[in-house]
Amino acid sequence: MRPKTPIAIAANARPQALASIKRFFDEHMDDSIGDLKATLVLDYLLVELGPLIYNQALAEAGSYMGERAAELPDVLQQPEFPYWPAEREKPKGKR
């Protein structure tokens, strides 16, 4: 019994993926394969390599988000007490 596919692709993308696999075999493997073999190859790739690709994508997204989060104080911080700019302050005691 094959393991359940942990990574799923959209139903409308599946025919394109199968067509791509069949074309790859036609052009690079000197062998034509049908729908059944293409489906088996696709399912194998999703089960075997899908988690590796998914985990790498998560690591890269986490790294990217961490970098963006580190920039938040610089990007979002607002000046405090902006009503009286420092260069325009009057000396104490004078009005």
N, C-alpha and C positions, 0 to 999 in steps of 0.2 A: 504494500500500500504506500503510495506517495504521500509525503508530508503536505499539509495544507499550504497553499501559497501565501506567505506573509505579506507580500507586496502585490497589490492589485493595480491593474491599469484600467483606465476608463473603457467601458464597453465599446464606445465608438472608435477607440484607438486600436483595439485588438485586431480588426481586419487589416489595418495598415501595418501593424507589427508583423503579422503573419506574412503579408505580401513582401515585406522587407526581408524577412528571413528566407523566404523562398527565392527571392532575387539574389541574395547573398550566395546561397548554395549554387544557383545557376551560374553566377559570374566568377566565383572564387573557388568553388569546390569541384568543378567539372561534374556536377551531379545535380539532377533536378529532384526536388522532393515535393510531396503533395501536402495537402492541408493537415493530415494527421501527424506526419513527421514534423511539420513546422509548428504545430500546436505543442507537441512534446518538447521540442527545442525551447520554445517560448516559456512553457511551464517550468522546465528545468532551470533556465536562466533566472526566472523570477524567484524560484525557491533557493537556488544555490548562490547567485550573485546579487539578487535584489537587496538582501539585508546589508551586504557589504557597501553597496552604492548608497543605500538609504542612510546608513550610519555615518558614512563619510560626508554626505550632504548635511546631516544634522550637525556634525562637528564644525563644518565650514560655516553654517548658518549661526551656530553658537558663537564662534569666533568673531564673525562679522557683527553680530548683535552686541557682543561684549565691547568691541571697539567703539561702536556707536554709542553705547551706554556710557562709556568713559568720557566721551565728548559732550555729554548732556550739560554738565555744569557750565562749560564754556559757551555753549550755544544758547542755553535757556536762562542763565542767570541774569537777573535784572539789577540795575544799580539801586542801592538803598539811599533813601532820603534824596530823591532827585529834584525835589521842588526848589531847593536853594543850591544851585551849582557852586562849587568851592571857589571858583575864581570871582564870583559876584557877591560873596558873603560880605556883609558889613561888619566892621569891628564892633565888639561888645560895647554896650552902653550908648551907642548912637542909633538914631532912628532916621 
